[in-house]
Amino acid sequence: MAKTLTEDEIAGKRQDLIAVATQILEKEGFQALTLRRLATDAGISRSTPYLYFEDKSDLLNKVCVDAFKYLISLCRDAMAPQEGILDQLTALGRCYMQFGVDRPILYRLVFAPENPDDEISPEVQEIAEEYRSLFQGPMQQAYEKGYFTVPPDRLGPVLWASMHGVLCLRWAGHLTEEDAFRQVRDDMEMILSIGFINREKIDEINSVIKNRTKKD
């Protein structure tokens, strides 16, 4: 008689399968991942994945949630040693960029899905909101302190579009050298900031930038 698994055991096995699915995605792309392929690579029967995932869409949702959790962890670690709001925002932005460089397939799954019109599952919406809150808090504080002249709801999409554009150039085969990528990233930060920083706070902001440059 088969052993009845506890909720923790089921969650653990599901997480193991998510890890295997992530490996398939990052090595071979979205088309390679099927529940049958997952079963083969995990060394289980073809029917077993269906005990943990409804279908491929459900599996991708679970992988997406896991990728968000990974990115959130990276961002929190990057923010932890930063005391100032501007340094926290810079750390978050660079963490986002590095995620796109290091894990491009997961980045596309999370931020550039193949079918953007597909309905987003509640679990993905929830974890996405948790990620957005990492940015929204510091950006709102910076705006309220008078550092930014553009409110977060308008500034956020502009910054996102800019960072995504640099990553697309990278994936297309441009900016593959680390020095070139870093230079474009740094120049983009500087040029964009000219458009939204408060001129009356310029001395204070320049002081932060100089200290950051010394650390880098």
N, C-alpha and C positions, 0 to 999 in steps of 0.2 A: 504494500500500500504506500502510495506516494506521500511524502512528508508535507504537511501543510506549512507554508512559509509564513513567518510573521510579517507585519508591515515593514519593519526595518530591513528584513531580509529581501523583501520584494523591492524596496527602494534601492538597496545596495546592488542587486542584480540589474535593475534598470539602469543604474548609474554606470555599471560596468559595460552594458551594451551601448550606452551613449558615448562612452570613451572609444569603443571600437568603431562606432559609426563616424565619430569625429576623425579618426585616423583614416578611414576610407575616403571621406570628403576631402581632407587636406592632401592626400596622396593622389587621388584620381578624379576628383570633381564630383559635381552633383549627380551626373548621369550614372555614375558607378554605384551609387548608394541605393540599394533596394533592401527590403526585409529579407529576401532570400540570400543576398550577398552578405548581409549582416549575420545571418545564421551560420553561413559557411565560415566566415572569418572568426566568429565567436566559438565555433566548434559545437554548435547546438543543433537541434532538429529544425527543419524549416518552419514548423508551426510555433515553436517556442517564442519568437519575437512578438507574435500576435497576443501573447499573454501580457505583454508590457506596453505595446503600442497598437493603436487602432489601425494605422496604415502609415505610409511613408510621410504623409503630411504631418501626422502626429509625431512621428520620430524626429522630423526636422524642427518642429516646434520645441521639442525637448532639448535638442542640440542647441537651438537658438537661445533658450533660457540658460543653459549651461554656459554658453559663450558669454552671455551678458554677465553672469555671476563672476566669471573669470576676469572680465574687463573691469567690473566694479571693484573687485579685489585689488587689481593692479592700480586703479585710480586712487583708491583709499590709501594704499601703501605710498604712492607718489605724493599725495597731499599731506600725509602725516608729518613729515619734517618741516613743512612750509608754514611759516607763521603769518605772513601777509596775504591778503586777499588776492593781489595781483600775481604773487608767486604761486598760489594755489591754482588759479585759473591757468597759468602757463603750464604748470605740471600736468593738469588735466588735459589740456590741449595736446601736449606732446605725448602723453600716454595714449590718447586716441590715435594719433598719427602712427606711433610705433606699433600699435595693435594692427593697423592696416598694413604696415610693412611686414611684420612678423607672421601674421595669421590672415593673409588676404582672403582665403575662402570663407573663414568664419566672419570676417568683416563684411563680405558681400551678403552672407546669410543674414546678418544682423542689421546692416544699414543700407544694403542695396539688393533686396530680394529680386529674383527673376520675374516674379509676378506681383508687383507692388499693389495691384488692385485686389489681391486675395484678402479675404477677411483675416484679421489678426486675432489669434486666440487670446482669451482673457489672461492666461498665464504669461504670454509674451508681453501683452500690454502692461501688466503689473510690474514685471522686471524692467521693462523699458522706462517706465515712469520712475522707478527707483534710480536708474542710471541718470535720467534727465535731472533729477533733483540734486545730483552731485554738482552740476553746473549752475542750476538755477539759483541755489542759495548764495554762493559767492558772487555771481553776476549781479544779483539783486542788491547785495550788500555794497558792491563797488558802485553801483548806480546811485544808491541812496547816500553814499559818502561823497558823491560828486566827482568820482574818478571818470565815469563814463557819461557822455552826453546823449547816448542812444539807449533806450530801454532794452532790457534783456529779450523781450519777445520779438524785437526787430534785429537786434545785434546777433542773437544766437544763430538764426538761419544764414546770415552772411558769413559768419566764421565757419559754420559747418560746410557751406558750399565751397569756401576757399580751401579748407583742409581736404575735403573730398577731391577737389580738382587736382591738388598736388599728388594725392595718392593715385589718381587715375593716370597721371603722367608717369608715375613710377611703374605701375603695372604694364603700361604700354611700352616699357623698355627705356624710357627716359629717366634721368635722375637716379640711375642705378648705383652710381658711386656715392658712398656715404657722405663724403665731403660736399658734393654738389647738392645732395638732398638736404643736408643740414643747413647749407648756406641759403637755399631757397626758403626753407622753413623759417629761419631766423629773419630773413629779409621780409617775408610775408607778415610775420608778427609785427615788425617795426612799421612797415608801410600801412598796414591795416589800422594799427593803433593810432596813426596820425588822424584818421577820420573819426574816431569815436572817443578819444581821450579829452578830458577837460583841460583847456589851455591854462586855466587858473591853477591847476594842480600839476602843471608840467614839471616843476622842480622836484616835487615829491615823487612823481612817477619816474623821472630820470634817475633819481637816487636809487630806486628799487631796481631799475634796469641795470645800472652800473654794478650793483652788488650781485645781481644774478649772473652777469657776465663774468665776474671774478670767480664765482662758484663753478661755472661751466668750464 
